[in-house]
């Protein structure tokens, strides 16, 4: 059992091997770096690919392979509220494609599998565990929803998309293309904020983007399932690595309260780290409908017990 912060995941590595104990983390990094890389290298491949852009634009608005439009619905809504943006059909179609995708796989997947800033906040969380640092500020996780509301109100006053002026993802993209400048300051600031002030502070407590995408995950079918929760040995590793630690307990420890093993919270990022670090393979990716199956089995079991009595 891990009894020190630096031991997190050690049991899983010993039981499953290093790769399996980091499989979903590795896949997330490949996803994040590939998406970022496609936007960076596409301008240099235009001549080679006979004027075809692999990914033209940014995460806010882009066209993939010259055919598929993708529009960030959060940015689109801000633009429409400000009155500065009158969306064309292609923009609306792009937003609908993005919304449909995140309704299916879970909105917070954006945070853990797409957003490049996640690599910075994950690094801060890892170093914080290694150094055994404690929180110096207890910022409520509801703060991000207040921030979301603020970013949707400010465009009414300012007449423009205010959030995009300070959005670290946008700053990063502009920095890579035109020189980092203040982008470095923003990214370093986020790293230090998460490291020294608040654990999972930026993504888990402040960033309005995660708050917006969590609203798309309320009914998404793809979920993390504590399918073998009876095998849990209380090592606490999953709690240590989870960026939204409050989502775990109902599924992992809720059997005695009649709760199913599915993590139903829309704030779960579906990052898979709890799956990685669990030596007992308690967690897996599955469906929200697993809870219905568990409830049905429970009803049948109770009926059989009543019949025997």
C-alpha positions in Angstrom: 0.0 0.0 0.0 1.3 3.4 -0.9 2.0 5.4 2.3 3.9 8.3 0.8 2.9 10.7 -1.9 5.9 9.8 -4.0 4.7 6.1 -4.0 1.5 6.9 -5.9 1.2 4.3 -8.7 4.1 2.1 -7.5 1.9 -0.8 -6.7 0.3 -0.6 -10.2 3.7 -0.5 -11.9 4.8 -3.6 -9.8 1.6 -5.4 -10.7 1.0 -4.5 -14.3 4.3 -3.1 -15.6 5.2 0.5 -16.3 3.4 0.8 -19.6 0.0 -0.6 -18.4 0.3 1.6 -15.3 0.6 4.7 -17.5 -1.3 3.6 -20.7 -4.0 6.2 -20.6 -1.6 9.0 -19.6 0.6 8.1 -22.6 -2.4 8.1 -24.9 -3.6 11.5 -23.6 -0.1 13.0 -24.2 -0.1 11.6 -27.8 -3.6 13.0 -28.4 -2.7 16.5 -27.0 0.6 16.8 -28.8 -0.8 15.4 -32.0 -3.6 17.9 -32.1 -1.2 20.8 -31.2 1.3 19.5 -33.7 -1.2 19.3 -36.6 -2.1 23.0 -36.3 1.6 23.9 -36.1 2.9 21.9 -39.0 -0.1 22.3 -41.4 1.1 25.6 -42.9 4.4 24.1 -43.8 2.8 21.1 -45.5 0.4 23.0 -47.8 2.8 23.0 -50.8 3.7 19.3 -50.2 0.0 18.3 -50.0 -1.0 20.4 -53.1 -2.7 23.2 -51.1 -4.5 20.9 -48.8 -4.5 22.0 -45.2 -4.6 19.1 -42.6 -5.9 21.4 -39.9 -6.4 25.1 -40.7 -7.2 27.5 -37.8 -7.1 26.9 -34.1 -9.0 25.0 -31.4 -11.5 27.9 -31.5 -12.4 27.5 -35.2 -10.8 25.3 -37.8 -11.4 23.2 -40.9 -10.0 19.7 -41.1 -8.8 18.4 -44.5 -10.5 21.4 -46.1 -13.9 19.7 -45.5 -14.9 19.3 -41.9 -15.6 22.5 -40.0 -15.1 22.6 -36.2 -16.2 25.5 -34.1 -15.8 25.9 -30.3 -19.4 26.4 -29.1 -18.2 28.3 -26.1 -16.4 30.8 -28.2 -19.3 31.0 -30.6 -21.8 31.7 -27.8 -19.6 34.5 -26.5 -19.3 36.0 -29.9 -23.1 35.9 -30.4 -23.7 37.4 -27.0 -21.4 40.3 -27.8 -23.2 41.0 -31.0 -19.8 41.0 -32.7 -20.3 37.7 -34.4 -23.1 36.7 -36.8 -22.5 33.0 -37.3 -22.7 31.5 -40.8 -24.0 28.1 -41.5 -20.6 26.5 -41.6 -19.8 27.9 -38.2 -23.0 26.6 -36.7 -22.5 23.2 -38.3 -19.0 23.1 -36.9 -20.3 23.9 -33.4 -23.0 21.2 -33.7 -20.3 18.6 -34.7 -18.2 19.5 -31.6 -21.3 19.5 -29.3 -22.4 16.1 -30.6 -18.9 14.6 -30.0 -18.7 15.8 -26.5 -22.2 14.9 -25.7 -21.2 11.3 -26.6 -17.7 11.0 -24.9 -18.1 13.6 -22.1 -17.4 17.3 -22.3 -14.5 17.3 -19.9 -12.6 15.0 -22.3 -11.7 18.3 -23.9 -9.7 19.2 -20.7 -7.8 15.9 -20.4 -7.4 14.8 -24.0 -7.3 18.0 -26.1 -6.3 21.1 -24.1 -2.5 21.5 -24.2 -2.6 23.5 -20.9 -3.5 20.2 -19.2 0.1 19.0 -19.7 1.3 22.0 -17.6 -1.2 21.5 -14.8 -0.5 17.8 -14.7 3.2 18.5 -14.4 2.5 20.9 -11.5 0.3 18.2 -9.8 3.1 15.6 -10.2 5.7 17.9 -8.7 3.4 19.0 -5.9 3.0 15.3 -4.9 6.7 14.8 -5.1 7.4 17.8 -2.8 4.5 17.0 -0.5 3.2 20.5 -0.8 -0.1 21.5 0.8 -2.8 23.9 -0.4 -2.3 27.5 0.6 -5.7 28.5 -0.7 -9.0 26.6 -0.7 -10.7 27.9 -3.8 -14.2 26.4 -4.3 -14.7 24.3 -7.3 -17.8 26.2 -8.0 -15.7 29.3 -8.8 -15.2 28.1 -12.3 -19.0 28.3 -12.9 -19.0 31.8 -11.6 -16.2 32.5 -14.0 -18.2 30.9 -16.8 -21.1 33.2 -16.1 -18.8 36.2 -16.0 -17.3 35.4 -19.4 -20.8 35.3 -20.9 -21.8 38.6 -19.3 -18.7 40.6 -20.1 -19.2 40.4 -23.9 -22.5 42.3 -23.5 -20.6 45.2 -21.9 -17.4 45.1 -23.9 -18.9 44.2 -27.2 -16.3 41.5 -27.9 -15.0 38.1 -26.7 -13.1 39.2 -23.6 -12.1 35.7 -22.5 -10.1 35.1 -25.7 -7.8 37.9 -24.7 -6.6 35.9 -21.7 -7.4 32.4 -22.6 -4.1 30.5 -22.1 -4.9 28.1 -24.9 -5.3 30.9 -27.4 -2.2 32.6 -26.0 -0.2 29.4 -26.5 -1.3 29.0 -30.1 -0.6 32.7 -30.9 2.7 32.4 -29.1 3.8 29.4 -31.1 3.0 31.1 -34.4 4.1 34.6 -33.7 6.5 34.4 -30.7 5.7 33.4 -27.2 6.0 36.8 -25.4 3.4 37.1 -22.7 2.2 33.5 -23.4 5.2 32.3 -21.4 4.2 34.4 -18.5 0.6 33.1 -18.5 1.7 29.4 -18.7 4.4 29.8 -16.1 1.8 31.6 -13.9 -0.6 28.7 -14.2 2.1 26.2 -13.4 3.1 28.2 -10.2 -0.5 28.7 -9.2 -1.2 25.0 -9.3 2.1 24.1 -7.7 2.3 26.6 -4.9 -1.2 27.9 -4.2 -4.0 25.5 -5.1 -4.0 21.8 -6.1 -5.7 21.4 -9.5 -6.4 25.1 -9.1 -6.6 26.2 -12.7 -8.4 23.4 -14.4 -10.4 22.2 -11.4 -11.4 25.5 -9.8 -10.9 28.5 -12.1 -11.0 27.7 -15.8 -14.5 28.5 -17.3 -13.8 26.3 -20.3 -13.9 23.2 -18.2 -17.1 24.5 -16.6 -18.7 25.0 -20.0 -17.8 21.5 -21.3 -18.9 19.8 -18.1 -22.4 21.0 -19.0 -22.2 18.9 -22.1 -21.3 15.8 -20.1 -24.4 15.5 -17.9 -25.8 12.6 -19.9 -22.8 11.3 -21.9 -22.8 7.5 -22.1 -19.0 7.1 -21.8 -18.0 6.8 -18.2 -15.4 5.4 -15.8 -16.8 2.5 -13.9 -15.5 1.0 -10.6 -16.5 -2.4 -11.8 -14.4 -4.3 -9.3 -14.9 -1.9 -6.3 -15.2 -4.9 -4.0 -11.4 -5.5 -4.7 -10.4 -2.0 -3.5 -7.7 -2.1 -0.8 -8.0 1.6 0.1 -4.5 2.5 -1.1 -5.9 5.9 -2.1 -3.8 6.2 -5.2 -6.8 7.0 -7.4 -7.7 9.9 -5.0 -4.1 11.2 -5.3 -4.0 11.4 -9.0 -7.6 12.4 -9.8 -8.0 16.0 -10.9 -11.6 15.9 -9.8 -11.3 13.8 -6.6 -14.8 14.5 -5.5 -16.2 12.3 -8.3 -14.7 9.0 -7.1 -16.2 8.2 -3.7 -19.9 7.8 -4.8 -19.0 5.1 -7.3 -16.2 3.5 -5.3 -17.7 3.5 -1.9 -21.4 3.9 -2.5 -22.5 0.3 -2.6 -23.7 0.4 1.0 -25.9 3.4 0.1 -27.3 1.7 -3.0 -25.2 3.7 -5.4 -23.9 2.1 -8.6 -20.3 1.8 -9.6 -20.4 4.3 -12.4 -18.8 7.8 -12.0 -21.8 9.8 -13.1 -20.5 13.3 -12.3 -20.2 15.5 -15.4 -17.0 17.0 -13.8 -15.1 13.7 -14.4 -12.6 14.3 -17.1 -12.4 10.7 -18.3 -8.6 11.0 -18.1 -8.2 7.3 -17.1 -5.5 8.0 -14.5 -7.6 6.1 -11.8 -7.5 3.1 -14.2 -3.8 3.4 -14.7 -2.7 3.7 -11.0 -5.0 1.0 -9.6 -3.1 -2.2 -9.0 -6.4 -4.1 -8.5 -7.9 -3.0 -11.8 -10.9 -1.7 -10.0 -11.7 0.9 -12.7 -12.3 0.7 -16.4 -14.0 2.7 -19.1 -17.6 1.6 -19.6 -21.1 2.9 -20.0 -23.4 5.0 -17.7 -26.0 2.2 -18.3 -23.9 -0.2 -16.2 -25.7 1.3 -13.2 -29.0 0.2 -14.6 -27.6 -3.3 -15.0 -26.4 -3.3 -11.4 -29.7 -2.1 -10.1 -31.6 -4.8 -12.1 -29.3 -7.5 -10.7 -29.9 -6.1 -7.2 -33.7 -6.3 -7.7 -33.5 -9.9 -8.9 -31.3 -10.8 -6.0 -33.7 -9.3 -3.5 -36.6 -11.0 -5.1 -34.8 -14.4 -4.9 -34.0 -13.7 -1.2 -37.6 -12.9 -0.5 -38.8 -16.1 -2.3 -36.4 -18.2 -0.2 -37.6 -16.6 3.0 
